[in-house]
Amino acid sequence: MTYKNAREVLPPELLKEVQRYLCGEIIYIPKEIEQKACWGQISGLREQVTLRNSDICQMYRQGIGIHSLMDAFCLSEASIRKIIYASKQAAEAVNE
């Protein structure tokens, strides 16, 4: 990263606008980059986890107990409860 004087690189109108906000301050301007994919989007793992969580919630609504879900999906009780709770929260948000 190199230091550059704004007078040398910015058009006068833009410099005046920046000075309204940050007169005499140092500012970092990040590079314009493409947004990286969220975890699991490239490998497809995110979609698999979403489908698994949907299956867990559906089975729970059908009356399958948490301990049975723990065994079926090899997850802890806390994980199963978080998945179910998150699903209920999402459903409530949609209904509002």
Contacts in CASP RR format, 6 or more apart in sequence:
PFRMAT RR
TARGET T0000
AUTHOR 0000-0000-0000
METHOD contacts of the structure
MODEL  1
MTYKNAREVLPPELLKEVQRYLCGEIIYIPKEIEQKACWGQISGLREQVT
LRNSDICQMYRQGIGIHSLMDAFCLSEASIRKIIYASKQAAEAVNE
1 28 0 8 1.000
6 15 0 8 1.000
6 18 0 8 1.000
7 15 0 8 1.000
10 18 0 8 1.000
18 27 0 8 1.000
38 46 0 8 1.000
39 45 0 8 1.000
39 46 0 8 1.000
40 46 0 8 1.000
40 47 0 8 1.000
52 73 0 8 1.000
53 83 0 8 1.000
53 86 0 8 1.000
53 87 0 8 1.000
54 87 0 8 1.000
56 69 0 8 1.000
56 73 0 8 1.000
56 80 0 8 1.000
56 83 0 8 1.000
56 84 0 8 1.000
57 83 0 8 1.000
57 84 0 8 1.000
57 87 0 8 1.000
59 69 0 8 1.000
59 72 0 8 1.000
60 66 0 8 1.000
60 69 0 8 1.000
60 80 0 8 1.000
60 84 0 8 1.000
64 72 0 8 1.000
66 77 0 8 1.000
66 80 0 8 1.000
66 81 0 8 1.000
66 84 0 8 1.000
67 77 0 8 1.000
69 75 0 8 1.000
69 80 0 8 1.000
70 76 0 8 1.000
70 77 0 8 1.000
70 80 0 8 1.000
73 80 0 8 1.000
75 83 0 8 1.000
END
